[in-house]
């Protein structure tokens, strides 16, 4: 099969059927995030306040769903001859322009706010450096609360997804042959646990290094450690990839009970929700989501 050489050519390969039940759940998850942001400022009765503040579970749902959808939509591309570089360029063309536009718009608002506030703004060098950090989508790798809220704070989720997009071709290359026939479930589970440990180790090392270098108290970063750094979120994405791989290959292993359960349209939603509950980090401290 000839490899598509343009973004338009790659777009023509997206022929899989839509999953409307998951599309509907996106609205529910997004609404939960919105309510969670304003939970403390809205007139909730005490019995419902705790539930409202759990809206950050919607973010975890999106990361699990992202792994599922990327696997469902793009896993077959690599078998069709699409290179990893082509895949990255395609996703970059879809996501990055809007990301930069939003960053430019928020920059106007932030710079204007410094003009009307009494406090002195940071130095131009600091503003330029932090803006370029956001433009490079690397802000989530620096566990700094000041940097986290400098420009477009909610963009941390896009920066985290960018890491997942880069890792996806390598993840799916390992998952597909393992999950296809469920030859060694124990090894697969241990592999997922290993990914979680590696992510935890990388995030912890970065956080500890920054706190030591700045002479700060490590515990002051505890809200940022599990919540915004992609290495701590990676298990959520990988679980979504596993579920997506099972779903794609359900016909090849139709006699396997676990695959039958996942293939059921009624059960997909519940399995995704259970994955979110099992993997999502608990937010502590002043961490925006």
C-alpha positions in Angstrom: 0.0 0.0 0.0 1.3 3.4 -0.9 2.0 5.7 2.0 -0.1 8.9 2.2 2.3 11.8 1.9 0.1 14.7 3.0 -2.2 15.7 5.8 -5.1 15.5 3.4 -4.1 12.0 2.4 -4.0 10.9 6.0 -7.4 12.4 6.7 -8.9 10.2 4.0 -7.8 7.1 6.0 -10.0 7.9 8.9 -12.9 5.6 8.0 -13.8 3.9 11.2 -17.3 4.2 12.5 -18.1 6.8 15.2 -18.8 5.7 18.7 -21.8 8.0 19.7 -22.0 6.7 23.3 -18.5 7.9 24.0 -19.2 11.2 22.2 -22.1 11.8 24.6 -19.9 11.0 27.6 -17.5 13.7 26.5 -20.2 16.3 27.3 -20.8 14.8 30.7 -17.1 14.8 31.5 -16.7 18.4 30.3 -19.6 19.5 32.4 -18.2 17.8 35.4 -14.9 19.7 34.9 -16.8 23.0 34.6 -18.8 22.4 37.7 -15.7 21.3 39.6 -14.0 24.5 38.8 -16.7 26.6 40.3 -17.9 24.3 43.0 -16.7 26.4 45.9 -18.4 29.5 44.4 -21.7 28.0 43.5 -24.7 27.6 46.0 -24.4 23.8 46.5 -26.0 22.2 49.5 -23.4 20.6 51.7 -24.5 17.1 50.7 -23.7 17.8 47.1 -20.6 19.9 47.5 -18.3 17.0 47.8 -19.7 15.4 44.6 -19.3 18.7 42.7 -15.7 19.1 43.8 -14.9 15.7 42.2 -15.3 17.2 38.8 -11.6 16.7 38.2 -12.4 13.0 37.5 -13.6 14.3 34.2 -9.9 15.1 33.3 -8.9 11.6 34.1 -11.8 10.3 32.0 -10.5 12.3 29.1 -7.0 10.8 29.4 -8.4 7.3 29.5 -10.7 8.1 26.6 -7.8 9.6 24.7 -5.9 6.3 24.8 -9.0 4.4 23.7 -9.8 6.8 20.8 -6.3 7.1 19.5 -6.0 3.3 19.4 -9.4 2.9 17.8 -8.7 5.6 15.1 -4.9 5.5 14.4 -3.6 2.0 15.4 -4.2 0.7 11.9 -2.3 3.6 10.3 1.1 2.1 11.1 0.1 -1.3 9.5 -1.0 0.7 6.4 2.5 2.1 6.1 2.1 5.5 7.8 5.4 6.5 9.4 5.6 7.8 13.0 6.8 11.2 11.6 3.8 11.4 9.3 1.5 10.6 12.2 3.1 13.3 14.4 2.9 15.9 11.7 -0.8 15.1 11.2 -1.7 15.5 14.8 0.5 18.6 15.1 -1.4 20.2 12.2 -4.7 19.5 13.9 -3.8 20.6 17.5 -0.9 23.0 17.5 -2.3 26.0 15.5 -5.3 26.4 17.8 -3.1 26.0 20.8 -0.8 28.9 19.7 -3.8 31.1 18.8 -5.2 30.6 22.3 -1.8 31.3 23.9 -1.5 34.6 21.9 -5.0 35.7 22.9 -4.4 35.0 26.6 -1.0 36.8 26.4 -2.9 40.0 25.4 -5.2 39.6 28.5 -2.3 38.8 30.9 -0.1 41.7 29.7 -3.1 44.1 29.9 -3.8 42.9 33.4 -0.3 43.9 34.5 -1.0 47.5 33.3 -4.1 47.8 35.4 -2.8 46.1 38.6 -0.8 47.9 41.2 1.9 45.2 41.5 5.0 45.4 39.3 5.0 42.9 36.4 7.8 40.3 36.0 10.8 41.2 33.9 10.4 41.1 30.1 13.0 38.3 30.0 10.9 36.2 32.4 7.7 36.9 30.5 9.3 36.0 27.2 11.0 32.8 28.6 7.8 31.5 30.2 5.7 32.3 27.1 8.2 30.3 25.0 8.0 27.5 27.5 4.3 27.4 26.9 4.7 27.7 23.2 7.1 24.7 23.2 4.5 22.7 25.2 7.0 21.8 27.9 5.6 23.7 30.9 4.2 20.5 32.4 7.7 19.1 32.8 8.7 21.9 35.2 6.9 21.5 38.6 6.6 25.2 39.3 3.3 26.6 40.5 4.3 30.1 39.4 4.9 28.9 35.9 1.8 26.8 35.9 -0.4 29.8 36.3 1.6 32.4 34.4 -0.2 32.2 31.0 -2.9 29.7 29.9 -3.1 27.5 33.0 -5.6 24.9 31.6 -3.3 24.3 28.7 -1.4 21.8 30.9 -3.8 19.1 29.7 -2.9 19.8 26.1 0.8 19.6 26.9 0.2 16.3 28.7 -1.7 15.0 25.7 1.2 16.0 23.5 3.5 13.6 25.4 0.9 10.8 25.0 0.7 11.5 21.2 4.5 11.2 21.0 4.5 7.9 23.0 1.5 6.4 21.3 3.3 4.7 18.3 5.7 3.0 20.7 3.0 2.0 23.2 0.7 0.5 20.6 3.6 -1.4 19.0 4.1 -3.3 22.3 0.4 -3.7 23.2 -1.0 -5.0 19.9 0.8 -8.4 19.8 0.4 -8.9 23.5 -3.3 -8.2 23.8 -4.2 -9.7 20.5 -4.4 -13.3 21.8 -4.1 -12.4 25.6 -1.2 -14.8 25.7 0.3 -13.6 28.9 -2.1 -11.4 31.0 0.2 -11.5 34.0 3.1 -10.0 31.9 0.8 -7.3 30.5 -0.4 -6.3 34.0 3.2 -6.2 35.2 4.2 -4.1 32.2 1.4 -1.6 32.9 2.6 -1.5 36.6 6.1 -0.9 35.4 5.0 2.0 33.2 3.3 3.6 36.2 6.5 3.2 38.3 8.7 4.7 35.6 6.3 7.6 35.3 6.2 8.1 39.0 10.0 7.9 39.2 10.6 10.5 36.4 8.0 12.9 37.9 9.4 12.5 41.4 13.0 13.0 40.2 12.1 16.2 38.3 10.2 17.6 41.3 12.8 16.7 43.9 15.6 18.2 41.7 13.8 21.5 41.3 12.9 21.7 45.0 16.5 21.0 45.9 18.0 23.4 43.4 15.6 26.2 44.6 16.0 25.3 48.3 12.2 24.9 48.6 10.2 22.5 50.8 9.4 19.5 48.7 5.9 19.2 50.2 5.0 22.6 48.7 4.9 20.8 45.3 2.7 18.0 46.4 -0.4 19.3 44.6 1.5 19.5 41.3 3.3 16.2 41.5 0.4 13.8 40.8 -2.0 16.1 39.0 -0.3 17.9 36.1 2.8 16.1 35.1 2.3 13.7 32.2 4.5 10.9 33.7 2.0 10.6 36.5 -0.9 10.6 34.1 0.6 8.0 31.7 -1.1 5.0 33.3 -4.5 6.5 32.6 -3.6 6.9 28.9 -2.1 3.4 28.7 -5.2 1.8 30.2 -7.2 3.5 27.5 -4.9 2.1 24.9 -5.3 -1.4 26.3 -9.1 -1.1 26.3 -9.0 0.2 22.7 -6.7 -2.7 21.6 -9.1 -5.2 23.1 -12.0 -3.6 21.4 -10.3 -3.6 18.0 -9.3 -7.2 18.2 -12.5 -8.6 19.8 -13.4 -10.6 16.7 -10.0 -12.3 16.6 -10.5 -13.6 20.1 -14.3 -13.8 20.3 -14.2 -16.8 22.6 -12.4 -14.9 25.4 -14.8 -13.8 28.1 -13.0 -10.6 28.9 -13.1 -9.5 25.2 -16.8 -10.4 25.0 -17.5 -8.1 28.0 -15.5 -5.2 26.5 -17.1 -5.7 23.1 -20.5 -5.2 24.6 -21.7 -1.7 23.7 -23.5 -1.4 27.1 -20.3 -2.3 29.0 -17.8 0.0 27.4 -18.9 3.0 29.3 -18.8 1.2 32.7 -15.3 -0.1 32.0 -14.0 3.3 31.1 -15.5 4.8 34.2 -13.9 2.0 36.3 -10.6 2.7 34.8 -10.9 6.4 35.7 -11.8 5.6 39.3 -8.8 3.2 39.6 -6.1 5.5 38.1 -6.9 9.1 38.6 -4.6 11.1 40.9 -6.1 12.8 43.9 -5.7 16.6 43.8 -4.1 18.3 46.7 -3.2 21.9 47.1 -3.9 24.8 44.8 -3.9 23.0 41.5 -6.1 24.2 38.7 -7.7 21.5 36.5 
